[in-house]
Amino acid sequence: MQVYAATPAPSGPGTKTPRVATPMGQSLLLTESARSLGGAPSLFETLSPPERETVLKHGRRKVLYRGQTLFNQGAKHDGIYLIETGRIRVFYTAPSGREITLAYWHPGNFVGGPEVFGGGVHQWSGVATANASVVQLPGKELRALVVEVPNLAIGLIEGLTFKGKCYSALAQMLGTRSITERLAHLLLHLIELYGVEDPEGILIGAAFTHADLAHMVGATRQWVTISLKRLQDKDIVTSRKSRIVVRRPDLLQEMKGQGD
């Protein structure tokens, strides 16, 4: 079984955006500086071909359609899921029903932690935001495999370390930056990951709804819609449904420190 990077495809009526390649191990999360965290390590990066074969023969492949749930917050925890293709959104739902997106994980990443060997319940939920293929490694088999394949244990530790840094960075951003600053950060990060040249500026070549953006910056969909309209009035972005073009990234850079 080959693990490879997927190519996110744009969606939406009439969209003719070029397909945009996503680097292996890349992830999308709200952070002060994505570069400071580095790239998310691939779980199998340090495994030899025979070691990969040993690990994958214990896995169970699962195919998900866009919008299908992989695991639910509060459900029984059992092992991890290695993403082969597609994109998995991980999010927390408050008792009020309000959601906050923790990250979008791409091929080469794994989801389902932090209790990778099973036990307890999931602290958040995971859902496919594009058609996806994952390989589940159940907790019992995973525990035996890390004894048999030490490089797998190293990959798990590196992956969990990166996730810990990600969620710490998210907490810092939510606690110290205004919503306006967070939106500016997010739009700049999106053009770094998905940006393609466009006659109007830099097109975010993957479809994110206003609700998606709101869940990432900790705001309401209405606030994001109004804010994008204000940015459009200032000729900083153009926004039509889920098609967003950044015209003045330099002004977004300035907004990062100006607050609401």
DOPATI-376863 format. One record per residue (C-alpha): residue number from 1; residue in three letters; z, x, y. Coordinates in Angstrom, 2 decimals. Layout:
<k = NUM | r = ala | c3 = Z | c1 = X | c2 = Y>;
...
END
This chain:
<k = 1 | r = met | c3 = 0.00 | c1 = 0.00 | c2 = 0.00>;
<k = 2 | r = gln | c3 = -1.14 | c1 = 1.55 | c2 = 3.27>;
<k = 3 | r = val | c3 = 0.88 | c1 = 1.14 | c2 = 6.46>;
<k = 4 | r = tyr | c3 = -1.34 | c1 = 1.15 | c2 = 9.53>;
<k = 5 | r = ala | c3 = -1.39 | c1 = 0.15 | c2 = 13.18>;
<k = 6 | r = ala | c3 = -2.68 | c1 = -3.29 | c2 = 14.04>;
<k = 7 | r = thr | c3 = -4.90 | c1 = -4.18 | c2 = 16.97>;
<k = 8 | r = pro | c3 = -3.42 | c1 = -7.06 | c2 = 18.99>;
<k = 9 | r = ala | c3 = -6.08 | c1 = -9.61 | c2 = 19.83>;
<k = 10 | r = pro | c3 = -6.00 | c1 = -11.61 | c2 = 23.06>;
<k = 11 | r = ser | c3 = -5.82 | c1 = -15.36 | c2 = 22.82>;
<k = 12 | r = gly | c3 = -6.43 | c1 = -18.37 | c2 = 24.99>;
<k = 13 | r = pro | c3 = -9.42 | c1 = -20.53 | c2 = 25.87>;
<k = 14 | r = gly | c3 = -12.37 | c1 = -18.57 | c2 = 27.19>;
<k = 15 | r = thr | c3 = -10.64 | c1 = -15.20 | c2 = 26.94>;
<k = 16 | r = lys | c3 = -13.09 | c1 = -12.33 | c2 = 26.45>;
<k = 17 | r = thr | c3 = -10.68 | c1 = -9.45 | c2 = 26.73>;
<k = 18 | r = pro | c3 = -11.48 | c1 = -6.25 | c2 = 24.80>;
<k = 19 | r = arg | c3 = -9.26 | c1 = -5.63 | c2 = 21.79>;
<k = 20 | r = val | c3 = -6.51 | c1 = -3.17 | c2 = 22.62>;
<k = 21 | r = ala | c3 = -5.15 | c1 = -0.67 | c2 = 20.14>;
<k = 22 | r = thr | c3 = -1.38 | c1 = -0.38 | c2 = 19.84>;
<k = 23 | r = pro | c3 = -0.10 | c1 = 3.08 | c2 = 18.81>;
<k = 24 | r = met | c3 = 1.73 | c1 = 3.32 | c2 = 15.51>;
<k = 25 | r = gly | c3 = 5.46 | c1 = 2.85 | c2 = 16.06>;
<k = 26 | r = gln | c3 = 5.06 | c1 = 1.46 | c2 = 19.57>;
<k = 27 | r = ser | c3 = 7.47 | c1 = -1.25 | c2 = 20.65>;
<k = 28 | r = leu | c3 = 7.89 | c1 = -3.52 | c2 = 23.64>;
<k = 29 | r = leu | c3 = 11.29 | c1 = -3.94 | c2 = 25.24>;
<k = 30 | r = leu | c3 = 12.83 | c1 = -4.18 | c2 = 28.68>;
<k = 31 | r = thr | c3 = 14.22 | c1 = -0.77 | c2 = 29.62>;
<k = 32 | r = glu | c3 = 14.68 | c1 = 1.45 | c2 = 32.68>;
<k = 33 | r = ser | c3 = 12.29 | c1 = 4.03 | c2 = 31.27>;
<k = 34 | r = ala | c3 = 10.38 | c1 = 3.55 | c2 = 28.02>;
<k = 35 | r = arg | c3 = 9.45 | c1 = 7.24 | c2 = 28.03>;
<k = 36 | r = ser | c3 = 13.10 | c1 = 8.28 | c2 = 28.00>;
<k = 37 | r = leu | c3 = 13.58 | c1 = 6.51 | c2 = 24.68>;
<k = 38 | r = gly | c3 = 10.47 | c1 = 7.98 | c2 = 23.09>;
<k = 39 | r = gly | c3 = 8.41 | c1 = 6.16 | c2 = 20.51>;
<k = 40 | r = ala | c3 = 9.96 | c1 = 4.12 | c2 = 17.73>;
<k = 41 | r = pro | c3 = 9.89 | c1 = 6.26 | c2 = 14.56>;
<k = 42 | r = ser | c3 = 7.86 | c1 = 5.01 | c2 = 11.61>;
<k = 43 | r = leu | c3 = 10.08 | c1 = 4.42 | c2 = 8.59>;
<k = 44 | r = phe | c3 = 7.65 | c1 = 6.17 | c2 = 6.25>;
<k = 45 | r = glu | c3 = 6.61 | c1 = 8.95 | c2 = 8.61>;
<k = 46 | r = thr | c3 = 8.44 | c1 = 11.68 | c2 = 6.70>;
<k = 47 | r = leu | c3 = 7.68 | c1 = 10.38 | c2 = 3.19>;
<k = 48 | r = ser | c3 = 5.20 | c1 = 12.09 | c2 = 0.90>;
<k = 49 | r = pro | c3 = 2.55 | c1 = 9.88 | c2 = -0.79>;
<k = 50 | r = pro | c3 = 4.52 | c1 = 9.79 | c2 = -4.08>;
<k = 51 | r = glu | c3 = 7.71 | c1 = 8.86 | c2 = -2.18>;
<k = 52 | r = arg | c3 = 5.86 | c1 = 6.05 | c2 = -0.38>;
<k = 53 | r = glu | c3 = 4.60 | c1 = 4.74 | c2 = -3.69>;
<k = 54 | r = thr | c3 = 8.12 | c1 = 4.82 | c2 = -5.14>;
<k = 55 | r = val | c3 = 9.51 | c1 = 2.88 | c2 = -2.17>;
<k = 56 | r = leu | c3 = 6.70 | c1 = 0.34 | c2 = -1.88>;
<k = 57 | r = lys | c3 = 6.72 | c1 = -0.63 | c2 = -5.54>;
<k = 58 | r = his | c3 = 10.20 | c1 = -2.07 | c2 = -4.88>;
<k = 59 | r = gly | c3 = 8.95 | c1 = -4.06 | c2 = -1.89>;
<k = 60 | r = arg | c3 = 7.80 | c1 = -7.65 | c2 = -1.66>;
<k = 61 | r = arg | c3 = 4.87 | c1 = -8.38 | c2 = 0.63>;
<k = 62 | r = lys | c3 = 4.98 | c1 = -11.46 | c2 = 2.83>;
<k = 63 | r = val | c3 = 2.22 | c1 = -12.81 | c2 = 5.07>;
<k = 64 | r = leu | c3 = 3.19 | c1 = -14.70 | c2 = 8.24>;
<k = 65 | r = tyr | c3 = 1.06 | c1 = -16.82 | c2 = 10.53>;
<k = 66 | r = arg | c3 = 1.57 | c1 = -16.68 | c2 = 14.28>;
<k = 67 | r = gly | c3 = 4.71 | c1 = -18.63 | c2 = 15.17>;
<k = 68 | r = gln | c3 = 6.19 | c1 = -18.46 | c2 = 11.66>;
<k = 69 | r = thr | c3 = 9.83 | c1 = -17.41 | c2 = 11.35>;
<k = 70 | r = leu | c3 = 10.68 | c1 = -14.27 | c2 = 9.38>;
<k = 71 | r = phe | c3 = 14.47 | c1 = -14.64 | c2 = 9.53>;
<k = 72 | r = asn | c3 = 16.92 | c1 = -16.85 | c2 = 11.39>;
<k = 73 | r = gln | c3 = 20.04 | c1 = -16.02 | c2 = 13.37>;
<k = 74 | r = gly | c3 = 23.05 | c1 = -16.96 | c2 = 11.22>;
<k = 75 | r = ala | c3 = 21.12 | c1 = -16.84 | c2 = 7.93>;
<k = 76 | r = lys | c3 = 22.24 | c1 = -14.63 | c2 = 5.05>;
<k = 77 | r = his | c3 = 21.23 | c1 = -11.00 | c2 = 5.51>;
<k = 78 | r = asp | c3 = 19.34 | c1 = -9.13 | c2 = 2.77>;
<k = 79 | r = gly | c3 = 17.56 | c1 = -5.86 | c2 = 3.44>;
<k = 80 | r = ile | c3 = 14.81 | c1 = -5.03 | c2 = 5.91>;
<k = 81 | r = tyr | c3 = 11.18 | c1 = -5.88 | c2 = 6.64>;
<k = 82 | r = leu | c3 = 8.60 | c1 = -3.17 | c2 = 7.25>;
<k = 83 | r = ile | c3 = 5.81 | c1 = -4.37 | c2 = 9.54>;
<k = 84 | r = glu | c3 = 2.33 | c1 = -3.57 | c2 = 8.21>;
<k = 85 | r = thr | c3 = 0.27 | c1 = -5.58 | c2 = 10.67>;
<k = 86 | r = gly | c3 = 0.89 | c1 = -7.97 | c2 = 13.54>;
<k = 87 | r = arg | c3 = 3.84 | c1 = -8.20 | c2 = 15.90>;
<k = 88 | r = ile | c3 = 7.40 | c1 = -9.48 | c2 = 15.39>;
<k = 89 | r = arg | c3 = 9.52 | c1 = -10.79 | c2 = 18.25>;
<k = 90 | r = val | c3 = 13.27 | c1 = -10.40 | c2 = 17.79>;
<k = 91 | r = phe | c3 = 15.47 | c1 = -12.62 | c2 = 19.94>;
<k = 92 | r = tyr | c3 = 19.00 | c1 = -13.98 | c2 = 20.37>;
<k = 93 | r = thr | c3 = 19.72 | c1 = -17.67 | c2 = 20.97>;
<k = 94 | r = ala | c3 = 22.86 | c1 = -18.61 | c2 = 22.91>;
<k = 95 | r = pro | c3 = 24.94 | c1 = -21.72 | c2 = 22.04>;
<k = 96 | r = ser | c3 = 23.32 | c1 = -23.35 | c2 = 25.08>;
<k = 97 | r = gly | c3 = 19.91 | c1 = -22.88 | c2 = 23.45>;
<k = 98 | r = arg | c3 = 18.76 | c1 = -20.27 | c2 = 25.96>;
<k = 99 | r = glu | c3 = 16.93 | c1 = -17.28 | c2 = 24.47>;
<k = 100 | r = ile | c3 = 16.72 | c1 = -13.60 | c2 = 25.35>;
<k = 101 | r = thr | c3 = 14.05 | c1 = -11.42 | c2 = 23.78>;
<k = 102 | r = leu | c3 = 15.45 | c1 = -8.15 | c2 = 22.43>;
<k = 103 | r = ala | c3 = 12.12 | c1 = -6.51 | c2 = 21.59>;
<k = 104 | r = tyr | c3 = 8.64 | c1 = -6.91 | c2 = 20.18>;
<k = 105 | r = trp | c3 = 8.17 | c1 = -4.64 | c2 = 17.15>;
<k = 106 | r = his | c3 = 4.81 | c1 = -3.38 | c2 = 15.93>;
<k = 107 | r = pro | c3 = 3.35 | c1 = -1.85 | c2 = 12.73>;
<k = 108 | r = gly | c3 = 5.39 | c1 = 1.08 | c2 = 11.43>;
<k = 109 | r = asn | c3 = 8.66 | c1 = -0.42 | c2 = 12.74>;
<k = 110 | r = phe | c3 = 11.17 | c1 = -2.24 | c2 = 10.58>;
<k = 111 | r = val | c3 = 13.23 | c1 = -5.30 | c2 = 11.45>;
<k = 112 | r = gly | c3 = 16.20 | c1 = -6.99 | c2 = 9.81>;
<k = 113 | r = gly | c3 = 19.03 | c1 = -4.61 | c2 = 10.75>;
<k = 114 | r = pro | c3 = 21.65 | c1 = -3.60 | c2 = 11.45>;
<k = 115 | r = glu | c3 = 23.11 | c1 = -4.37 | c2 = 8.00>;
<k = 116 | r = val | c3 = 20.17 | c1 = -2.86 | c2 = 6.15>;
<k = 117 | r = phe | c3 = 21.86 | c1 = -3.01 | c2 = 2.74>;
<k = 118 | r = gly | c3 = 22.63 | c1 = -6.71 | c2 = 3.03>;
<k = 119 | r = gly | c3 = 25.85 | c1 = -8.61 | c2 = 3.52>;
<k = 120 | r = gly | c3 = 26.87 | c1 = -10.79 | c2 = 6.43>;
<k = 121 | r = val | c3 = 24.39 | c1 = -12.82 | c2 = 8.45>;
<k = 122 | r = his | c3 = 21.56 | c1 = -12.06 | c2 = 10.86>;
<k = 123 | r = gln | c3 = 22.76 | c1 = -11.55 | c2 = 14.44>;
<k = 124 | r = trp | c3 = 19.39 | c1 = -12.64 | c2 = 15.87>;
<k = 125 | r = ser | c3 = 16.08 | c1 = -14.16 | c2 = 14.76>;
<k = 126 | r = gly | c3 = 12.62 | c1 = -12.75 | c2 = 14.08>;
<k = 127 | r = val | c3 = 9.31 | c1 = -14.59 | c2 = 14.49>;
<k = 128 | r = ala | c3 = 5.67 | c1 = -13.50 | c2 = 14.21>;
<k = 129 | r = thr | c3 = 3.87 | c1 = -13.61 | c2 = 17.56>;
<k = 130 | r = ala | c3 = 0.58 | c1 = -12.72 | c2 = 15.85>;
<k = 131 | r = asn | c3 = -0.56 | c1 = -13.09 | c2 = 12.26>;
<k = 132 | r = ala | c3 = 1.46 | c1 = -10.46 | c2 = 10.40>;
<k = 133 | r = ser | c3 = 2.04 | c1 = -8.80 | c2 = 7.07>;
<k = 134 | r = val | c3 = 5.46 | c1 = -7.38 | c2 = 6.22>;
<k = 135 | r = val | c3 = 7.04 | c1 = -5.71 | c2 = 3.20>;
<k = 136 | r = gln | c3 = 10.60 | c1 = -6.74 | c2 = 2.40>;
<k = 137 | r = leu | c3 = 12.90 | c1 = -4.13 | c2 = 0.88>;
<k = 138 | r = pro | c3 = 15.94 | c1 = -6.07 | c2 = -0.42>;
<k = 139 | r = gly | c3 = 19.34 | c1 = -4.55 | c2 = 0.26>;
<k = 140 | r = lys | c3 = 20.25 | c1 = -3.78 | c2 = -3.35>;
<k = 141 | r = glu | c3 = 16.98 | c1 = -1.96 | c2 = -4.02>;
<k = 142 | r = leu | c3 = 17.13 | c1 = -0.20 | c2 = -0.65>;
<k = 143 | r = arg | c3 = 20.62 | c1 = 1.15 | c2 = -1.38>;
<k = 144 | r = ala | c3 = 19.40 | c1 = 2.64 | c2 = -4.68>;
<k = 145 | r = leu | c3 = 16.24 | c1 = 4.03 | c2 = -3.06>;
<k = 146 | r = val | c3 = 18.07 | c1 = 6.02 | c2 = -0.36>;
<k = 147 | r = val | c3 = 19.88 | c1 = 7.90 | c2 = -3.15>;
<k = 148 | r = glu | c3 = 16.62 | c1 = 8.56 | c2 = -4.98>;
<k = 149 | r = val | c3 = 14.56 | c1 = 9.34 | c2 = -1.84>;
<k = 150 | r = pro | c3 = 16.69 | c1 = 11.18 | c2 = 0.78>;
<k = 151 | r = asn | c3 = 13.81 | c1 = 11.16 | c2 = 3.28>;
<k = 152 | r = leu | c3 = 14.00 | c1 = 7.36 | c2 = 3.29>;
<k = 153 | r = ala | c3 = 17.67 | c1 = 7.60 | c2 = 4.31>;
<k = 154 | r = ile | c3 = 16.66 | c1 = 9.89 | c2 = 7.18>;
<k = 155 | r = gly | c3 = 13.99 | c1 = 7.38 | c2 = 8.28>;
<k = 156 | r = leu | c3 = 16.52 | c1 = 4.54 | c2 = 8.25>;
<k = 157 | r = ile | c3 = 19.04 | c1 = 6.53 | c2 = 10.31>;
<k = 158 | r = glu | c3 = 16.37 | c1 = 7.49 | c2 = 12.86>;
<k = 159 | r = gly | c3 = 15.14 | c1 = 3.90 | c2 = 13.08>;
<k = 160 | r = leu | c3 = 18.64 | c1 = 2.48 | c2 = 13.55>;
<k = 161 | r = thr | c3 = 19.41 | c1 = 5.16 | c2 = 16.15>;
<k = 162 | r = phe | c3 = 16.31 | c1 = 4.18 | c2 = 18.12>;
<k = 163 | r = lys | c3 = 17.19 | c1 = 0.48 | c2 = 17.92>;
<k = 164 | r = gly | c3 = 20.71 | c1 = 1.22 | c2 = 19.15>;
<k = 165 | r = lys | c3 = 19.26 | c1 = 3.09 | c2 = 22.16>;
<k = 166 | r = cys | c3 = 16.86 | c1 = 0.22 | c2 = 22.81>;
<k = 167 | r = tyr | c3 = 19.52 | c1 = -2.47 | c2 = 22.87>;
<k = 168 | r = ser | c3 = 21.85 | c1 = -0.29 | c2 = 24.95>;
<k = 169 | r = ala | c3 = 19.03 | c1 = 0.21 | c2 = 27.47>;
<k = 170 | r = leu | c3 = 18.38 | c1 = -3.55 | c2 = 27.50>;
<k = 171 | r = ala | c3 = 22.06 | c1 = -4.28 | c2 = 28.20>;
<k = 172 | r = gln | c3 = 22.07 | c1 = -1.73 | c2 = 31.03>;
<k = 173 | r = met | c3 = 18.92 | c1 = -3.22 | c2 = 32.56>;
<k = 174 | r = leu | c3 = 20.24 | c1 = -6.79 | c2 = 32.38>;
<k = 175 | r = gly | c3 = 23.56 | c1 = -5.75 | c2 = 33.89>;
<k = 176 | r = thr | c3 = 22.34 | c1 = -3.56 | c2 = 36.74>;
<k = 177 | r = arg | c3 = 18.91 | c1 = -4.80 | c2 = 37.84>;
<k = 178 | r = ser | c3 = 17.95 | c1 = -8.01 | c2 = 39.63>;
<k = 179 | r = ile | c3 = 15.52 | c1 = -10.42 | c2 = 37.97>;
<k = 180 | r = thr | c3 = 12.79 | c1 = -9.42 | c2 = 40.44>;
<k = 181 | r = glu | c3 = 13.25 | c1 = -5.75 | c2 = 39.58>;
<k = 182 | r = arg | c3 = 13.20 | c1 = -6.57 | c2 = 35.87>;
<k = 183 | r = leu | c3 = 9.93 | c1 = -8.50 | c2 = 36.24>;
<k = 184 | r = ala | c3 = 8.35 | c1 = -5.56 | c2 = 38.09>;
<k = 185 | r = his | c3 = 9.53 | c1 = -3.19 | c2 = 35.35>;
<k = 186 | r = leu | c3 = 8.14 | c1 = -5.47 | c2 = 32.66>;
<k = 187 | r = leu | c3 = 4.70 | c1 = -5.88 | c2 = 34.25>;
<k = 188 | r = leu | c3 = 4.38 | c1 = -2.11 | c2 = 34.67>;
<k = 189 | r = his | c3 = 5.42 | c1 = -1.58 | c2 = 31.04>;
<k = 190 | r = leu | c3 = 2.88 | c1 = -4.17 | c2 = 29.87>;
<k = 191 | r = ile | c3 = 0.00 | c1 = -2.45 | c2 = 31.65>;
<k = 192 | r = glu | c3 = 1.16 | c1 = 0.86 | c2 = 30.16>;
<k = 193 | r = leu | c3 = 1.00 | c1 = -0.63 | c2 = 26.66>;
<k = 194 | r = tyr | c3 = -1.89 | c1 = -3.08 | c2 = 26.95>;
<k = 195 | r = gly | c3 = -3.67 | c1 = -2.25 | c2 = 30.21>;
<k = 196 | r = val | c3 = -7.47 | c1 = -2.29 | c2 = 30.26>;
<k = 197 | r = glu | c3 = -9.80 | c1 = -1.78 | c2 = 33.19>;
<k = 198 | r = asp | c3 = -10.93 | c1 = -5.00 | c2 = 34.85>;
<k = 199 | r = pro | c3 = -13.03 | c1 = -5.70 | c2 = 37.98>;
<k = 200 | r = glu | c3 = -9.91 | c1 = -7.19 | c2 = 39.59>;
<k = 201 | r = gly | c3 = -7.51 | c1 = -4.40 | c2 = 38.61>;
<k = 202 | r = ile | c3 = -5.66 | c1 = -3.66 | c2 = 35.37>;
<k = 203 | r = leu | c3 = -5.71 | c1 = -6.49 | c2 = 32.85>;
<k = 204 | r = ile | c3 = -2.77 | c1 = -6.96 | c2 = 30.47>;
<k = 205 | r = gly | c3 = -4.90 | c1 = -7.14 | c2 = 27.33>;
<k = 206 | r = ala | c3 = -2.48 | c1 = -9.19 | c2 = 25.25>;
<k = 207 | r = ala | c3 = -1.53 | c1 = -12.78 | c2 = 25.93>;
<k = 208 | r = phe | c3 = 2.04 | c1 = -13.42 | c2 = 27.12>;
<k = 209 | r = thr | c3 = 3.00 | c1 = -16.85 | c2 = 28.42>;
<k = 210 | r = his | c3 = 5.31 | c1 = -17.39 | c2 = 31.38>;
<k = 211 | r = ala | c3 = 7.97 | c1 = -18.42 | c2 = 28.84>;
<k = 212 | r = asp | c3 = 7.48 | c1 = -15.12 | c2 = 26.98>;
<k = 213 | r = leu | c3 = 8.01 | c1 = -13.16 | c2 = 30.20>;
<k = 214 | r = ala | c3 = 11.05 | c1 = -15.28 | c2 = 31.07>;
<k = 215 | r = his | c3 = 12.66 | c1 = -14.56 | c2 = 27.70>;
<k = 216 | r = met | c3 = 12.19 | c1 = -10.82 | c2 = 28.29>;
<k = 217 | r = val | c3 = 13.64 | c1 = -10.65 | c2 = 31.80>;
<k = 218 | r = gly | c3 = 16.45 | c1 = -13.18 | c2 = 31.30>;
<k = 219 | r = ala | c3 = 15.06 | c1 = -15.87 | c2 = 33.61>;
<k = 220 | r = thr | c3 = 13.65 | c1 = -19.39 | c2 = 33.38>;
<k = 221 | r = arg | c3 = 9.96 | c1 = -20.14 | c2 = 32.87>;
<k = 222 | r = gln | c3 = 9.91 | c1 = -21.90 | c2 = 36.24>;
<k = 223 | r = trp | c3 = 11.29 | c1 = -18.81 | c2 = 38.00>;
<k = 224 | r = val | c3 = 8.60 | c1 = -16.61 | c2 = 36.42>;
<k = 225 | r = thr | c3 = 5.85 | c1 = -19.07 | c2 = 37.39>;
<k = 226 | r = ile | c3 = 7.05 | c1 = -19.18 | c2 = 41.01>;
<k = 227 | r = ser | c3 = 7.45 | c1 = -15.38 | c2 = 41.15>;
<k = 228 | r = leu | c3 = 3.96 | c1 = -14.75 | c2 = 39.79>;
<k = 229 | r = lys | c3 = 2.59 | c1 = -17.20 | c2 = 42.36>;
<k = 230 | r = arg | c3 = 4.36 | c1 = -15.21 | c2 = 45.12>;
<k = 231 | r = leu | c3 = 2.96 | c1 = -11.96 | c2 = 43.75>;
<k = 232 | r = gln | c3 = -0.50 | c1 = -13.51 | c2 = 43.68>;
<k = 233 | r = asp | c3 = -0.16 | c1 = -14.67 | c2 = 47.29>;
<k = 234 | r = lys | c3 = 0.60 | c1 = -11.03 | c2 = 48.19>;
<k = 235 | r = asp | c3 = -2.45 | c1 = -9.87 | c2 = 46.18>;
<k = 236 | r = ile | c3 = -0.24 | c1 = -7.81 | c2 = 43.85>;
<k = 237 | r = val | c3 = -1.30 | c1 = -9.69 | c2 = 40.71>;
<k = 238 | r = thr | c3 = -3.63 | c1 = -12.48 | c2 = 39.69>;
<k = 239 | r = ser | c3 = -2.32 | c1 = -14.89 | c2 = 37.09>;
<k = 240 | r = arg | c3 = -4.22 | c1 = -17.63 | c2 = 35.31>;
<k = 241 | r = lys | c3 = -2.20 | c1 = -19.10 | c2 = 32.42>;
<k = 242 | r = ser | c3 = -1.56 | c1 = -16.15 | c2 = 30.06>;
<k = 243 | r = arg | c3 = -4.18 | c1 = -13.88 | c2 = 31.70>;
<k = 244 | r = ile | c3 = -2.45 | c1 = -11.48 | c2 = 34.09>;
<k = 245 | r = val | c3 = -4.20 | c1 = -8.77 | c2 = 36.10>;
<k = 246 | r = val | c3 = -2.17 | c1 = -6.24 | c2 = 38.10>;
<k = 247 | r = arg | c3 = -4.05 | c1 = -5.39 | c2 = 41.31>;
<k = 248 | r = arg | c3 = -1.41 | c1 = -3.25 | c2 = 43.05>;
<k = 249 | r = pro | c3 = 0.80 | c1 = -1.35 | c2 = 40.56>;
<k = 250 | r = asp | c3 = 1.97 | c1 = 0.81 | c2 = 43.47>;
<k = 251 | r = leu | c3 = 3.61 | c1 = -2.23 | c2 = 45.07>;
<k = 252 | r = leu | c3 = 5.24 | c1 = -3.16 | c2 = 41.78>;
<k = 253 | r = gln | c3 = 6.71 | c1 = 0.35 | c2 = 41.70>;
<k = 254 | r = glu | c3 = 8.19 | c1 = -0.29 | c2 = 45.14>;
<k = 255 | r = met | c3 = 9.61 | c1 = -3.65 | c2 = 44.03>;
<k = 256 | r = lys | c3 = 11.59 | c1 = -1.98 | c2 = 41.23>;
<k = 257 | r = gly | c3 = 14.22 | c1 = -0.95 | c2 = 43.73>;
<k = 258 | r = gln | c3 = 14.19 | c1 = -3.78 | c2 = 46.25>;
<k = 259 | r = gly | c3 = 16.16 | c1 = -6.47 | c2 = 44.41>;
<k = 260 | r = asp | c3 = 15.65 | c1 = -10.21 | c2 = 44.90>;
END
